[in-house]
């Protein structure tokens, strides 16, 4: 499996408890579930943040980063 190969080469371990996969709305549910089972990860319908940063930034960019700005000030 490619994840095991990555772990072997990099010396890093994937934390599957923290791992999520996100699909666009164009991917049917059955395919999402199959990929999730193969990769051993949970499926997320709307991941809001990754490493403390918003994953999706729309037209309201200032609004998306307000909490980060407040933490830095």
C-alpha positions as a printed NumPy array, in Angstrom:
array([[  0.   ,   0.   ,   0.   ],
       [  1.314,   3.469,  -0.831],
       [  0.769,   4.827,   2.699],
       [  2.898,   2.053,   4.185],
       [  5.566,   2.746,   1.566],
       [  5.506,   6.431,   2.51 ],
       [  5.913,   5.556,   6.186],
       [  8.815,   3.246,   5.419],
       [ 10.666,   5.763,   3.24 ],
       [  9.989,   8.886,   5.321],
       [ 10.233,   7.373,   8.787],
       [  6.952,   9.106,   9.64 ],
       [  3.756,   7.367,  10.699],
       [  0.306,   8.357,   9.491],
       [ -2.096,   8.972,  12.379],
       [ -5.315,   7.473,  11.059],
       [ -7.268,   8.772,  14.066],
       [ -6.582,  12.308,  12.836],
       [ -6.791,  11.57 ,   9.112],
       [ -9.77 ,  12.677,   7.019],
       [-10.543,  12.691,   3.335],
       [-12.774,  15.237,   1.64 ],
       [-14.5  ,  14.755,  -1.711],
       [-16.191,  17.227,  -3.997],
       [-19.923,  16.923,  -4.478],
       [-19.308,  15.224,  -7.825],
       [-18.097,  11.987,  -6.202],
       [-20.886,   9.54 ,  -5.393],
       [-21.22 ,   8.198,  -1.856],
       [-20.336,   4.609,  -2.77 ],
       [-17.027,   5.693,  -4.315],
       [-16.26 ,   7.866,  -1.286],
       [-16.853,   4.933,   1.054],
       [-14.699,   2.602,  -1.043],
       [-11.786,   5.037,  -1.052],
       [-12.188,   5.621,   2.688],
       [-12.008,   1.88 ,   3.347],
       [ -8.969,   1.432,   1.113],
       [ -7.069,   4.312,   2.733],
       [ -8.347,   3.573,   6.271],
       [ -9.503,   7.146,   6.776],
       [-12.751,   8.801,   7.76 ],
       [-14.763,  10.815,   5.267],
       [-15.468,  14.462,   6.028],
       [-18.426,  16.268,   4.514],
       [-17.07 ,  19.734,   5.261],
       [-13.603,  20.042,   6.763],
       [-13.57 ,  23.557,   8.161],
       [ -9.934,  23.751,   9.211],
       [ -6.618,  22.025,   8.614],
       [ -3.677,  22.829,  10.873],
       [ -5.733,  25.716,  12.251],
       [ -6.297,  27.288,   8.842],
       [ -9.547,  27.367,   6.871],
       [ -9.613,  24.769,   4.113],
       [-12.144,  26.554,   1.945],
       [-11.884,  30.285,   1.383],
       [-14.638,  31.874,  -0.635],
       [-15.218,  35.477,  -1.561],
       [-15.137,  36.647,   2.064],
       [-11.389,  36.185,   2.559],
       [-11.055,  38.736,   5.374],
       [-13.804,  36.974,   7.319],
       [-12.167,  33.559,   6.852],
       [ -8.938,  34.664,   8.545],
       [-10.288,  36.896,  11.349],
       [ -9.603,  34.372,  14.127],
       [ -6.006,  33.877,  12.949],
       [ -5.423,  37.63 ,  12.923],
       [ -6.827,  37.914,  16.456],
       [ -4.48 ,  35.183,  17.721],
       [ -1.454,  36.976,  16.258],
       [ -2.243,  40.411,  17.712]])
